């Protein structure tokens, strides 16, 4: 076996995640943080060669227990274990280790939390077109463009159930106007095609007229900033919060809430879990099934509020 320092082996692993597994930089950073916890807890020297077979299952269990005592949630510990398992799978593949000590180590069960959604009335309130209320003074022309852009972004996010990174990554060429679908690049660079409706189409058309005024030359991004550059994720989050406040919604609205609302409303109307899975771009149906629990919770709430023998005494 060739002599490699711990640091060089880990960098090779991170490069593998990005180039072969096509993980996003955000996901690779999460793996890096998890593994740094592991390296630190075991007192390993990044400049030294490591015999990975010296790390036993008991070491992994001890590390899980230590992280749990420090307050890490069950969900965070599950992700941490997944990172360590992936590292050792990589090491075994390239004959740097003979076994994976993280296999078979359980994490504390994470409490299942149902995703938060907006109801249809709240969605309508959020997306109500108030662009005409922006005064047409010379210094407010940019404000008008930004208002129109924000509404188009949120209409499209809700219309197609997009993740935040999927929305910010859209280019003009991803829109098929004839079929009224967009091409979305999701996790692992997997692409899917999602239809959008009349409201989103009208909002996009209104935005494209404004976009032409502020766009930089050769810019392909669908949604751009006042400076004509591609809009980043953090800016979209801020704009959604501001839009919700301006529209009078008394709740903390964030991008994934629109995706959850899309999935919940489609499932409630169609009862077609497979279709929702395809529209969301979920690799596994089990990920989509959380919305069946949400749908049942909605039915249970209606029952509790309507059935005369179910109402709670005040």
DORO-174785 format. One record per residue: z, y, x of N, C-alpha, C in turn. Coordinates in Angstrom, 1 decimal. Layout:
residues N
SITE       nZ       nY       nX      caZ      caY      caX       cZ       cY       cX
SITE        Z        Y        X        Z        Y        X        Z        Y        X
...
//
This chain:
residues 314
SITE       nZ       nY       nX      caZ      caY      caX       cZ       cY       cX
SITE      0.0     -1.2      0.9      0.0      0.0      0.0      0.0      1.2      0.9
SITE     -0.8      2.2      0.5     -0.9      3.5      1.2      0.4      4.3      1.1
SITE      0.7      5.1      2.1      1.9      5.9      2.1      1.6      7.2      1.4
SITE      2.4      7.5      0.3      2.2      8.7     -0.4      3.6      9.3     -0.7
SITE      3.7     10.6     -0.6      5.0     11.2     -1.0      5.1     11.2     -2.5
SITE      6.3     11.3     -2.9      6.6     11.4     -4.4      5.8     12.5     -5.0
SITE      5.7     13.7     -4.3      5.0     14.8     -4.9      3.5     14.6     -5.1
SITE      2.9     13.9     -4.1      1.5     13.7     -4.1      1.1     12.7     -5.2
SITE      2.0     11.7     -5.4      1.8     10.7     -6.5      1.9     11.3     -7.9
SITE      2.9     12.2     -8.0      3.1     12.8     -9.3      1.9     13.8     -9.6
SITE      1.4     14.5     -8.6      0.3     15.4     -8.8     -1.0     14.5     -9.2
SITE     -1.1     13.4     -8.6     -2.2     12.5     -9.0     -2.1     12.0    -10.5
SITE     -0.8     11.8    -10.9     -0.6     11.4    -12.3     -0.9     12.5    -13.2
SITE     -0.5     13.8    -12.9     -0.8     14.9    -13.8     -2.3     15.2    -13.9
SITE     -3.0     15.0    -12.7     -4.4     15.1    -12.7     -5.1     14.1    -13.6
SITE     -4.6     12.9    -13.6     -5.1     11.8    -14.4     -4.9     12.1    -15.9
SITE     -3.8     12.7    -16.3     -3.5     13.1    -17.7     -4.5     14.1    -18.1
SITE     -4.9     15.0    -17.2     -5.7     16.1    -17.6     -7.2     15.7    -17.6
SITE     -7.6     14.9    -16.6     -9.0     14.6    -16.4     -9.5     13.4    -17.2
SITE     -8.6     12.3    -17.1     -9.0     11.1    -17.8     -8.5     11.0    -19.2
SITE     -7.2     11.3    -19.4     -6.7     11.3    -20.8     -7.0     12.5    -21.6
SITE     -7.5     13.5    -20.9     -7.9     14.8    -21.5     -6.8     15.4    -22.3
SITE     -5.6     15.4    -21.8     -4.5     16.1    -22.4     -4.6     17.6    -22.1
SITE     -4.1     18.4    -23.0     -4.1     19.8    -22.9     -3.1     20.2    -21.8
SITE     -3.4     21.4    -21.2     -2.4     21.9    -20.2     -1.0     22.0    -20.8
SITE     -0.8     22.3    -22.1      0.5     22.4    -22.7      1.2     21.0    -22.7
SITE      0.4     20.0    -23.0      1.0     18.6    -23.0      1.3     18.2    -21.6
SITE      0.5     18.5    -20.6      0.7     18.1    -19.2      2.0     18.8    -18.7
SITE      2.2     20.1    -19.1      3.4     20.8    -18.7      4.6     20.1    -19.3
SITE      4.5     19.6    -20.5      5.7     18.9    -21.2      6.0     17.6    -20.4
SITE      5.0     16.9    -20.0      5.2     15.7    -19.2      5.8     16.1    -17.8
SITE      5.4     17.1    -17.3      5.9     17.6    -16.0      7.4     17.9    -16.1
SITE      7.8     18.6    -17.1      9.2     19.0    -17.3     10.0     17.7    -17.5
SITE      9.5     16.8    -18.3     10.3     15.5    -18.6     10.5     14.8    -17.3
SITE      9.5     14.7    -16.5      9.5     13.9    -15.3     10.4     14.6    -14.2
SITE     10.4     15.9    -14.2     11.2     16.7    -13.3     12.7     16.4    -13.6
SITE     13.1     16.3    -14.9     14.4     15.9    -15.3     14.8     14.5    -14.6
SITE     13.9     13.6    -14.7     14.1     12.3    -14.2     14.3     12.3    -12.7
SITE     13.4     13.0    -12.0     13.4     13.1    -10.6     14.7     13.7    -10.1
SITE     15.1     14.8    -10.8     16.4     15.5    -10.4     17.6     14.6    -10.6
SITE     17.6     13.9    -11.8     18.8     13.1    -12.1     19.0     11.9    -11.1
SITE     17.9     11.5    -10.5     17.9     10.4     -9.6     18.0     10.8     -8.1
SITE     18.0     12.1     -7.9     18.2     12.7     -6.6     17.0     12.3     -5.6
SITE     15.8     12.1     -6.2     14.7     11.7     -5.4     14.1     12.9     -4.6
SITE     13.6     12.7     -3.4     13.1     13.7     -2.6     11.5     13.7     -2.7
SITE     11.0     14.9     -3.1      9.5     14.9     -3.4      8.7     14.8     -2.1
SITE      9.3     15.0     -1.0      8.6     14.9      0.3      8.7     13.5      0.9
SITE      9.4     12.6      0.3      9.6     11.2      0.8      8.7     10.3      0.0
SITE      8.4      9.1      0.6      7.8      8.0     -0.2      8.8      7.3     -1.0
SITE      8.4      6.9     -2.2      9.4      6.3     -3.1      9.0      4.8     -3.4
SITE     10.0      3.9     -3.4      9.7      2.6     -3.8     10.1      2.5     -5.3
SITE      9.1      2.6     -6.1      9.3      2.7     -7.6     10.0      1.5     -8.2
SITE      9.9      0.3     -7.5     10.5     -0.9     -8.0     12.0     -0.9     -7.8
SITE     12.5      0.1     -7.1     14.0      0.2     -7.0     14.6      0.8     -8.3
SITE     13.7      1.4     -9.1     14.2      2.0    -10.4     14.2      0.9    -11.4
SITE     15.4      0.6    -12.0     15.6     -0.5    -12.9     15.8      0.1    -14.3
SITE     15.7     -0.8    -15.3     15.9     -0.5    -16.7     17.3      0.2    -16.9
SITE     18.3     -0.3    -16.2     19.6      0.3    -16.3     19.6      1.8    -15.9
SITE     18.8      2.1    -15.0     18.7      3.5    -14.5     18.1      4.4    -15.6
SITE     17.1      3.9    -16.3     16.5      4.6    -17.4     17.5      4.8    -18.6
SITE     18.2      3.7    -18.9     19.2      3.8    -20.0     20.3      4.8    -19.6
SITE     20.7      4.8    -18.4     21.8      5.8    -18.0     21.3      7.2    -18.1
SITE     20.0      7.4    -17.8     19.4      8.7    -17.9     19.3      9.2    -19.3
SITE     18.9      8.3    -20.2     18.8      8.6    -21.6     20.2      9.0    -22.2
SITE     21.2      8.2    -21.8     22.6      8.5    -22.2     23.1      9.9    -21.7
SITE     22.7     10.2    -20.5     23.1     11.5    -19.9     22.4     12.6    -20.6
SITE     21.1     12.5    -20.9     20.4     13.5    -21.6     20.9     13.7    -23.0
SITE     21.3     12.6    -23.6     21.9     12.6    -25.0     23.2     13.4    -25.0
SITE     24.0     13.1    -24.0     25.3     13.8    -23.9     25.1     15.3    -23.7
SITE     24.0     15.7    -23.1     23.7     17.1    -22.8     23.2     17.8    -24.1
SITE     23.0     17.0    -25.1     22.6     17.6    -26.4     21.1     17.5    -26.8
SITE     20.3     16.7    -26.0     18.9     16.5    -26.3     18.8     15.7    -27.6
SITE     18.0     16.1    -28.5     17.8     15.4    -29.8     17.1     14.1    -29.7
SITE     17.2     13.3    -30.7     16.5     12.0    -30.7     15.0     12.1    -30.5
SITE     14.4     13.2    -31.1     13.0     13.4    -31.0     12.6     13.7    -29.5
SITE     13.4     14.6    -28.9     13.2     15.0    -27.5     13.3     13.8    -26.6
SITE     14.3     13.0    -26.9     14.5     11.8    -26.0     13.4     10.8    -26.2
SITE     12.8     10.7    -27.4     11.7      9.8    -27.6     10.5     10.3    -26.8
SITE     10.3     11.6    -26.8      9.2     12.2    -26.0      9.4     12.0    -24.5
SITE     10.7     12.1    -24.1     11.0     11.9    -22.6     10.7     10.5    -22.2
SITE     11.1      9.5    -23.1     10.9      8.1    -22.7      9.4      7.8    -22.7
SITE      8.6      8.5    -23.6      7.2      8.3    -23.6      6.6      8.8    -22.3
SITE      7.1      9.9    -21.8      6.6     10.4    -20.5      6.8      9.5    -19.4
SITE      8.1      8.9    -19.3      8.4      8.0    -18.3      7.6      6.7    -18.3
SITE      7.4      6.2    -19.6      6.6      5.0    -19.7      5.2      5.2    -19.3
SITE      4.6      6.4    -19.6      3.3      6.7    -19.2      3.2      6.8    -17.7
SITE      4.2      7.4    -17.0      4.2      7.5    -15.5      4.2      6.1    -14.9
SITE      5.0      5.2    -15.4      5.1      3.9    -14.8      3.9      3.0    -15.2
SITE      3.3      3.2    -16.3      2.0      2.5    -16.6      1.0      2.9    -15.6
SITE      0.9      4.2    -15.3      0.0      4.7    -14.3      0.3      4.1    -12.9
SITE      1.5      4.0    -12.5      1.9      3.5    -11.2      1.6      2.0    -11.2
SITE      1.8      1.3    -12.3      1.5     -0.2    -12.3      0.0     -0.4    -12.2
SITE     -0.8      0.5    -12.8     -2.2      0.3    -12.8     -2.8      0.5    -11.4
SITE     -2.2      1.3    -10.6     -2.6      1.5     -9.2     -1.8      0.8     -8.2
SITE     -1.0     -0.2     -8.7     -0.3     -1.1     -7.8      0.8     -0.4     -7.0
SITE      1.4      0.7     -7.6      2.5      1.4     -6.9      3.8      0.9     -7.4
SITE      3.7      0.2     -8.5      4.9     -0.4     -9.1      4.5     -1.8     -9.7
SITE      5.5     -2.7     -9.8      5.2     -4.0    -10.4      5.7     -4.2    -11.8
SITE      6.5     -3.2    -12.3      7.0     -3.3    -13.7      7.3     -1.9    -14.2
SITE      7.5     -1.8    -15.5      7.8     -0.6    -16.2      9.2     -0.6    -16.7
SITE     10.1      0.0    -16.0     11.5     -0.1    -16.4     11.9      0.6    -17.7
SITE     11.0      1.5    -18.2     11.2      2.2    -19.4     10.9      1.4    -20.7
SITE     10.1      0.3    -20.5      9.8     -0.5    -21.7     11.0     -1.2    -22.2
SITE     11.2     -1.1    -23.5     12.3     -1.8    -24.2     13.6     -0.9    -24.2
SITE     13.5      0.3    -23.6     14.7      1.2    -23.7     14.6      2.0    -25.0
SITE     15.5      1.9    -25.9     15.4      2.7    -27.2     16.0      4.1    -27.0
SITE     15.5      5.0    -27.8     16.1      6.3    -27.9     16.8      6.4    -29.2
SITE     17.9      7.3    -29.3     18.6      7.5    -30.6     17.6      7.9    -31.6
SITE     17.8      7.4    -32.8     16.8      7.7    -33.9     16.9      9.2    -34.2
SITE     15.7      9.8    -34.4     15.6     11.2    -34.8     15.7     11.3    -36.3
SITE     16.4     12.3    -36.7     16.5     12.6    -38.2     15.1     13.0    -38.7
SITE     14.7     12.4    -39.8     13.3     12.8    -40.3     13.5     14.1    -41.1
SITE     12.7     15.0    -40.7     12.6     16.3    -41.4     11.3     16.5    -42.0
SITE     11.3     16.8    -43.3     10.0     17.0    -44.0      9.4     18.4    -43.6
SITE      8.1     18.4    -43.4      7.5     19.7    -43.0      7.6     20.8    -44.1
SITE      7.8     22.0    -43.7      7.9     23.1    -44.6      6.5     23.6    -45.0
SITE      6.4     23.9    -46.3      5.1     24.3    -46.8      5.2     25.5    -47.7
SITE      4.1     26.2    -48.0      4.0     27.2    -49.0      3.4     26.6    -50.2
SITE      3.9     27.0    -51.4      3.3     26.6    -52.6      2.0     27.3    -52.9
SITE      1.3     27.0    -53.9      0.0     27.6    -54.2      0.1     29.1    -54.4
SITE      1.1     29.5    -55.2      1.3     30.9    -55.5      1.6     31.7    -54.2
SITE      2.4     31.1    -53.3      2.7     31.8    -52.1      1.4     31.9    -51.2
SITE      0.6     30.8    -51.2     -0.7     30.9    -50.4     -1.5     32.0    -51.0
SITE     -1.6     32.1    -52.3     -2.5     33.1    -52.9     -2.0     34.5    -52.6
SITE     -0.6     34.7    -52.6      0.0     35.9    -52.2     -0.3     36.3    -50.7
SITE     -0.2     35.3    -49.8     -0.5     35.5    -48.4     -1.9     36.0    -48.2
SITE     -2.9     35.3    -48.9     -4.3     35.5    -48.6     -5.0     36.5    -49.5
SITE     -4.2     37.2    -50.4     -4.8     38.2    -51.2     -5.4     39.3    -50.4
SITE     -6.6     39.7    -50.8     -7.4     40.6    -50.0     -6.9     42.1    -50.3
SITE     -6.3     42.7    -49.3     -5.8     44.0    -49.4     -6.5     45.0    -48.4
SITE     -7.6     44.5    -47.8     -8.3     45.3    -46.8     -8.8     46.6    -47.3
SITE     -9.0     46.7    -48.6     -9.5     48.0    -49.1     -8.4     49.0    -49.2
SITE     -7.2     48.6    -49.0     -6.1     49.6    -49.0     -5.9     50.3    -47.7
SITE     -6.6     49.9    -46.6     -6.5     50.5    -45.3     -7.4     51.8    -45.4
SITE     -6.8     52.9    -45.1     -7.5     54.2    -45.2     -8.6     54.3    -44.2
SITE     -9.7     54.8    -44.6    -10.9     54.9    -43.8    -11.0     56.2    -42.9
SITE     -9.9     56.4    -42.2     -9.9     57.5    -41.2    -10.5     57.0    -39.9
SITE    -11.0     57.9    -39.1    -11.7     57.5    -37.9    -10.8     56.6    -37.0
SITE     -9.5     56.9    -37.0     -8.6     56.1    -36.1     -8.2     54.8    -36.7
SITE     -8.6     54.6    -38.0     -8.2     53.3    -38.6     -9.3     52.3    -38.8
SITE    -10.5     52.6    -38.2    -11.6     51.7    -38.2    -11.3     50.4    -37.6
SITE    -10.6     50.5    -36.4    -10.1     49.2    -35.7     -9.1     48.5    -36.6
SITE     -8.2     49.2    -37.2     -7.2     48.6    -38.1     -7.9     47.8    -39.2
SITE     -8.9     48.4    -39.8     -9.7     47.7    -40.9    -10.3     46.4    -40.3
SITE    -10.8     46.4    -39.1    -11.4     45.2    -38.5    -10.4     44.2    -38.3
SITE     -9.2     44.6    -37.8     -8.1     43.6    -37.5     -7.6     43.0    -38.8
SITE     -7.5     43.8    -39.8     -7.0     43.3    -41.1     -7.9     42.3    -41.7
SITE     -9.2     42.6    -41.6    -10.3     41.6    -42.1    -10.2     40.3    -41.2
SITE    -10.1     40.5    -39.9    -10.0     39.4    -39.0     -8.8     38.5    -39.3
SITE     -7.7     39.1    -39.5     -6.5     38.3    -39.8     -6.6     37.5    -41.0
SITE     -7.1     38.1    -42.1     -7.3     37.3    -43.3     -8.3     36.2    -43.1
SITE     -9.4     36.4    -42.4    -10.4     35.4    -42.2     -9.7     34.2    -41.4
SITE     -8.9     34.5    -40.4     -8.2     33.5    -39.6     -7.4     32.6    -40.5
SITE     -6.5     33.3    -41.3     -5.6     32.5    -42.2     -6.3     31.7    -43.3
SITE     -7.4     32.3    -43.8     -8.2     31.6    -44.8     -8.7     30.3    -44.2
SITE     -9.3     30.5    -43.0     -9.9     29.3    -42.4     -8.9     28.3    -42.0
SITE     -7.7     28.7    -41.5     -6.7     27.8    -41.1     -6.2     27.0    -42.3
SITE     -6.0     27.6    -43.4     -5.6     26.9    -44.6     -6.7     26.1    -45.2
SITE     -7.9     26.6    -45.2     -9.0     25.9    -45.8     -9.4     24.6    -45.1
SITE     -9.1     24.6    -43.8     -9.5     23.4    -43.0     -8.3     22.6    -42.4
SITE     -7.1     23.1    -42.6     -5.9     22.4    -42.1     -5.9     22.4    -40.5
SITE     -6.2     23.6    -39.9     -6.4     23.6    -38.5     -5.0     23.8    -37.8
SITE     -5.0     23.2    -36.6     -3.9     23.5    -35.6     -4.2     24.8    -35.0
SITE     -3.1     25.4    -34.5     -3.3     26.8    -33.9     -4.3     26.8    -32.8
SITE     -4.2     25.8    -31.9     -5.2     25.7    -30.7     -6.6     25.5    -31.2
SITE     -6.7     24.8    -32.3     -8.1     24.5    -32.9     -8.7     25.8    -33.4
SITE     -7.9     26.6    -34.0     -8.4     27.9    -34.5     -8.8     28.8    -33.4
SITE     -7.9     29.0    -32.4     -8.2     29.9    -31.3     -9.4     29.4    -30.5
SITE     -9.6     28.1    -30.5    -10.7     27.6    -29.7    -12.1     27.6    -30.3
SITE    -12.2     28.0    -31.6    -13.5     28.0    -32.3    -14.4     29.0    -31.7
SITE    -15.7     28.6    -31.6    -16.8     29.5    -31.2    -17.7     29.7    -32.4
SITE    -18.6     30.7    -32.3    -19.5     31.0    -33.3    -20.4     29.8    -33.7
SITE    -20.8     29.1    -32.6    -21.7     28.0    -32.8    -21.1     26.8    -33.5
SITE    -19.7     26.8    -33.7    -19.0     25.7    -34.4    -19.2     25.8    -35.9
SITE    -19.7     26.9    -36.4    -19.9     27.0    -37.9    -21.3     26.6    -38.3
SITE    -21.3     25.7    -39.2    -22.6     25.3    -39.9    -22.6     25.9    -41.2
SITE    -23.4     27.0    -41.4    -23.3     27.8    -42.6    -24.1     27.0    -43.7
SITE    -25.1     26.3    -43.4    -25.9     25.6    -44.4    -25.0     24.5    -45.1
SITE    -24.3     23.7    -44.3    -23.5     22.6    -44.9    -22.1     23.1    -45.2
SITE    -21.8     24.3    -44.7    -20.4     24.9    -44.9    -19.3     24.0    -44.3
SITE    -19.5     23.7    -43.1    -18.5     22.9    -42.3    -18.3     23.6    -41.0
SITE    -17.1     23.3    -40.4    -16.9     23.7    -39.0    -16.7     22.5    -38.1
SITE    -17.1     22.6    -36.9    -16.8     21.6    -35.9    -15.5     22.0    -35.1
SITE    -14.6     21.1    -35.2    -13.2     21.4    -34.7    -13.0     20.4    -33.5
SITE    -12.4     21.0    -32.4    -12.1     20.2    -31.2    -10.5     20.1    -31.2
SITE    -10.1     18.9    -31.5     -8.6     18.6    -31.6     -8.0     18.1    -30.4
SITE     -6.9     17.3    -30.6     -6.2     16.7    -29.4     -7.1     15.7    -28.7
SITE     -6.9     15.7    -27.4     -7.7     14.8    -26.6     -9.2     15.1    -26.6
SITE     -9.5     16.3    -26.9    -10.9     16.8    -27.0    -11.7     16.0    -28.1
SITE    -11.1     15.4    -29.0    -11.8     14.7    -30.1    -12.3     15.7    -31.1
SITE    -13.5     15.5    -31.5    -14.1     16.5    -32.4    -14.2     15.9    -33.9
SITE    -14.1     16.8    -34.8    -14.3     16.4    -36.2    -15.0     17.5    -37.0
SITE    -15.5     17.2    -38.1    -16.2     18.2    -38.9    -15.4     18.3    -40.2
SITE    -15.1     19.6    -40.6    -14.3     19.9    -41.7    -15.0     20.9    -42.6
SITE    -15.1     20.6    -43.9    -15.7     21.6    -44.8    -14.8     22.8    -45.1
SITE    -15.4     23.9    -45.5    -14.6     25.0    -45.9    -15.2     25.6    -47.2
SITE    -14.3     26.2    -48.0    -14.8     26.7    -49.3    -15.3     28.1    -49.4
SITE    -15.5     28.6    -50.6    -16.1     29.9    -50.8    -15.2     31.0    -50.3
SITE    -13.9     30.9    -50.6    -13.0     32.0    -50.2    -13.1     32.2    -48.6
SITE    -13.0     31.1    -47.9    -13.1     31.1    -46.4    -14.5     31.6    -46.0
SITE    -15.5     31.2    -46.7    -16.9     31.7    -46.3    -17.0     33.2    -46.5
SITE    -16.5     33.7    -47.6    -16.6     35.2    -47.8    -15.7     35.9    -46.8
SITE    -14.5     35.4    -46.5    -13.7     36.1    -45.5    -14.3     36.1    -44.1
SITE    -15.0     34.9    -43.7    -15.7     34.9    -42.5    -16.8     35.8    -42.4
SITE    -17.6     35.9    -43.4    -18.7     36.8    -43.5    -18.3     38.3    -43.3
SITE    -17.2     38.6    -44.0    -16.6     40.0    -43.8    -16.2     40.2    -42.4
SITE    -15.6     39.2    -41.8    -15.1     39.4    -40.4    -16.2     39.5    -39.4
SITE    -17.3     38.8    -39.6    -18.4     38.8    -38.6    -19.1     40.2    -38.6
SITE    -19.1     40.9    -39.7    -19.6     42.2    -39.8    -18.7     43.2    -38.9
SITE    -17.4     43.0    -39.0    -16.5     43.8    -38.1    -16.5     43.4    -36.7
SITE    -16.7     42.0    -36.5    -16.7     41.5    -35.1    -17.8     42.1    -34.3
SITE    -18.9     42.4    -34.9    -20.1     42.9    -34.1    -19.8     44.3    -33.5
SITE    -18.8     45.0    -34.1    -18.5     46.3    -33.7    -17.7     46.3    -32.4
SITE    -16.8     45.3    -32.2    -15.8     45.3    -31.1    -16.1     44.2    -30.0
SITE    -17.0     43.3    -30.3    -17.2     42.2    -29.4    -17.8     42.6    -28.0
SITE    -17.3     41.9    -27.0    -17.9     42.1    -25.6    -19.2     41.3    -25.5
SITE    -20.0     41.7    -24.6    -21.3     41.0    -24.4    -21.0     39.6    -23.9
SITE    -21.8     38.6    -24.5    -21.8     37.2    -24.1    -20.5     36.5    -24.6
SITE    -19.7     37.1    -25.4    -18.5     36.5    -25.9    -18.8     35.5    -27.1
SITE    -18.4     34.3    -26.9    -18.8     33.2    -27.9    -17.6     33.0    -28.9
SITE    -16.4     33.4    -28.6    -15.3     33.1    -29.4    -15.5     33.7    -30.9
SITE    -15.1     32.9    -31.9    -15.2     33.4    -33.2    -14.2     34.5    -33.5
SITE    -12.9     34.3    -33.1    -11.9     35.3    -33.3    -11.5     36.0    -32.0
SITE    -11.7     37.3    -32.0    -11.5     38.1    -30.8    -10.5     39.2    -31.0
SITE    -10.0     39.8    -29.9     -9.0     40.8    -29.9     -9.7     42.2    -30.0
SITE     -8.9     43.3    -30.1     -9.5     44.6    -30.2    -10.3     44.9    -28.9
SITE    -10.0     44.2    -27.8    -10.7     44.4    -26.6    -12.0     43.5    -26.5
SITE    -12.2     42.8    -27.5    -13.4     42.0    -27.5    -13.3     40.6    -26.9
SITE    -12.1     40.2    -26.5    -11.9     38.9    -25.9    -11.3     37.9    -26.9
SITE    -11.4     36.6    -26.5    -10.9     35.5    -27.3     -9.4     35.7    -27.6
SITE     -9.0     35.6    -28.8     -7.6     35.8    -29.2     -6.8     34.6    -28.8
SITE     -5.6     34.8    -28.2     -4.8     33.8    -27.7     -3.8     33.3    -28.8
SITE     -3.2     32.1    -28.6     -2.4     31.5    -29.6     -1.2     32.4    -30.0
SITE     -0.5     33.0    -29.0      0.7     33.8    -29.2      0.3     35.0    -30.1
SITE     -0.9     35.6    -29.9     -1.3     36.7    -30.7     -1.5     36.3    -32.2
SITE     -2.1     35.2    -32.3     -2.4     34.7    -33.7     -1.0     34.4    -34.4
SITE     -0.1     33.9    -33.7      1.3     33.7    -34.3      1.9     35.0    -34.8
SITE      1.8     36.0    -33.9      2.3     37.3    -34.2      1.6     37.9    -35.4
SITE      0.3     37.8    -35.5     -0.5     38.4    -36.5     -0.2     37.7    -37.9
SITE      0.1     36.4    -37.9      0.4     35.7    -39.1      1.8     36.2    -39.6
SITE      2.7     36.3    -38.7      4.1     36.8    -39.1      4.0     38.2    -39.8
SITE      3.2     39.1    -39.1      3.0     40.4    -39.6      2.3     40.4    -41.0
SITE      1.3     39.6    -41.1      0.5     39.5    -42.3      1.4     39.0    -43.5
SITE      2.3     38.0    -43.2      3.2     37.5    -44.2      4.1     38.6    -44.7
SITE      4.6     39.4    -43.7      5.5     40.5    -44.1      4.8     41.5    -44.9
SITE      3.6     41.9    -44.5      2.8     42.9    -45.2      2.5     42.5    -46.6
SITE      2.3     41.2    -46.8      1.9     40.7    -48.1      3.1     40.4    -49.0
SITE      4.3     40.7    -48.4      5.5     40.6    -49.2      6.1     39.2    -49.3
SITE      5.8     38.3    -48.4      6.4     37.0    -48.5      7.7     37.0    -47.8
SITE      8.7     36.5    -48.5     10.1     36.6    -47.9     10.4     35.2    -47.3
SITE      9.6     34.8    -46.3      9.8     33.5    -45.6      9.2     33.6    -44.3
SITE      9.7     32.8    -43.4      9.2     32.7    -42.0      7.9     31.9    -42.0
SITE      6.7     32.5    -42.0      5.5     31.8    -42.0      4.9     31.6    -40.6
SITE      4.6     30.4    -40.2      4.0     30.1    -38.9      2.8     29.3    -39.1
SITE      1.9     29.2    -38.0      0.6     28.6    -38.2      0.6     27.2    -38.7
SITE      1.5     26.3    -38.2      1.5     24.9    -38.6      1.9     24.8    -40.1
SITE      2.6     25.8    -40.7      3.0     25.8    -42.1      1.7     25.8    -42.9
SITE      0.7     26.5    -42.5     -0.6     26.5    -43.3     -1.2     25.1    -43.2
SITE     -1.1     24.5    -42.1     -1.7     23.1    -41.9     -0.9     22.2    -42.8
SITE      0.4     22.3    -42.8      1.2     21.4    -43.7      0.9     21.7    -45.2
SITE      0.7     22.9    -45.5      0.4     23.3    -46.9     -0.9     22.7    -47.3
SITE     -1.9     22.9    -46.5     -3.3     22.3    -46.7     -3.1     20.8    -47.0
SITE     -2.5     20.0    -46.1     -2.4     18.6    -46.3     -1.6     18.2    -47.6
SITE     -0.5     19.0    -47.9      0.3     18.7    -49.1     -0.5     18.9    -50.3
SITE     -1.2     20.1    -50.4     -2.0     20.4    -51.6     -3.2     19.5    -51.8
SITE     -3.9     19.1    -50.7     -5.0     18.2    -50.9     -4.5     16.8    -51.4
SITE     -3.4     16.3    -50.8     -2.9     15.0    -51.1     -2.4     15.0    -52.6
SITE     -1.7     16.1    -53.0     -1.2     16.2    -54.3     -2.3     16.2    -55.3
SITE     -3.4     16.7    -55.0     -4.6     16.8    -56.0     -5.4     15.5    -56.0
SITE     -5.5     14.9    -54.8     -6.5     13.7    -54.6     -5.8     12.4    -54.6
SITE     -4.6     12.3    -54.0     -3.9     11.0    -53.7     -4.7     10.2    -52.8
SITE     -5.5     10.8    -51.9     -6.4     10.1    -51.0     -5.8     10.3    -49.6
SITE     -4.9      9.4    -49.1     -4.3      9.6    -47.9     -5.3      9.5    -46.7
SITE     -6.2      8.6    -46.8     -7.2      8.4    -45.8     -8.1      9.6    -45.6
SITE     -8.4     10.3    -46.6     -9.2     11.5    -46.5     -8.4     12.6    -45.9
SITE     -7.1     12.7    -46.2     -6.3     13.7    -45.6     -6.2     13.4    -44.1
SITE     -6.1     12.1    -43.7     -6.0     11.7    -42.3     -7.2     12.2    -41.6
SITE     -8.4     12.0    -42.1     -9.7     12.4    -41.5     -9.7     13.9    -41.4
SITE     -9.4     14.6    -42.4     -9.4     16.1    -42.4     -8.5     16.7    -41.4
SITE     -7.3     16.1    -41.2     -6.4     16.6    -40.2     -6.7     16.2    -38.8
SITE     -7.5     15.1    -38.6     -7.7     14.6    -37.3     -6.6     13.8    -36.7
SITE     -5.8     13.1    -37.6     -4.7     12.3    -37.1     -5.3     10.9    -36.6
SITE     -4.9     10.5    -35.4     -5.3      9.2    -34.9     -4.7      8.1    -35.7
SITE     -3.5      8.2    -36.2     -2.8      7.1    -36.9     -2.4      7.6    -38.3
SITE     -2.6      6.7    -39.2     -2.3      7.0    -40.6     -0.8      7.2    -40.8
SITE      0.0      6.6    -39.9      1.5      6.8    -40.1      1.9      8.2    -39.9
SITE      1.1      9.0    -39.1      1.4     10.4    -38.9      1.1     11.2    -40.2
SITE      0.1     10.8    -40.9     -0.2     11.5    -42.2      0.7     11.1    -43.3
SITE      1.4     10.0    -43.2      2.2      9.5    -44.3      3.4     10.4    -44.6
SITE      3.8     11.2    -43.6      4.9     12.2    -43.9      4.6     13.0    -45.1
SITE      3.3     13.2    -45.4      3.0     14.1    -46.6      3.2     13.3    -47.9
SITE      3.2     12.0    -47.9      3.5     11.2    -49.1      5.0     11.4    -49.4
SITE      5.8     11.5    -48.4      7.3     11.8    -48.6      7.4     13.2    -49.2
SITE      6.6     14.1    -48.7      6.7     15.5    -49.2      6.3     15.6    -50.6
SITE      5.2     14.8    -50.9      4.7     14.8    -52.3      5.8     14.2    -53.3
SITE      6.4     13.1    -52.8      7.4     12.5    -53.6      8.6     13.4    -53.8
SITE      9.0     14.1    -52.7     10.1     15.1    -52.8      9.8     16.1    -53.9
SITE      8.5     16.6    -53.9      8.2     17.6    -54.9      8.3     17.0    -56.3
SITE      7.9     15.8    -56.5      8.0     15.1    -57.8      9.5     14.9    -58.2
SITE     10.3     14.6    -57.2     11.7     14.4    -57.4     12.4     15.7    -57.9
SITE     12.0     16.8    -57.2     12.5     18.1    -57.6     12.1     18.5    -59.0
SITE     10.9     18.2    -59.3     10.4     18.5    -60.7     11.2     17.7    -61.7
SITE     11.4     16.4    -61.4     12.2     15.6    -62.3     13.6     16.1    -62.5
SITE     14.3     16.4    -61.3     15.6     16.9    -61.4     15.8     18.2    -62.2
SITE     14.7     19.0    -62.2     14.8     20.3    -62.9     14.4     20.2    -64.3
SITE     13.6     19.1    -64.7     13.1     19.0    -66.0     13.7     18.0    -66.9
SITE     14.2     16.9    -66.4     14.7     15.8    -67.2     16.1     16.1    -67.7
SITE     16.3     16.1    -69.0     17.6     16.5    -69.6     18.8     15.6    -69.1
SITE     18.5     14.4    -68.7     19.6     13.5    -68.2     19.8     13.6    -66.7
SITE     18.9     14.4    -66.0     19.0     14.5    -64.6     19.6     15.8    -64.1
SITE     19.6     16.8    -65.0     20.1     18.1    -64.6     21.6     18.1    -64.2
SITE     21.8     18.8    -63.1     23.2     18.8    -62.6     24.0     19.8    -63.4
SITE     25.2     19.5    -63.7     26.1     20.4    -64.4     26.5     21.6    -63.5
SITE     26.6     22.7    -64.0     27.0     23.9    -63.3     28.5     24.2    -63.5
//
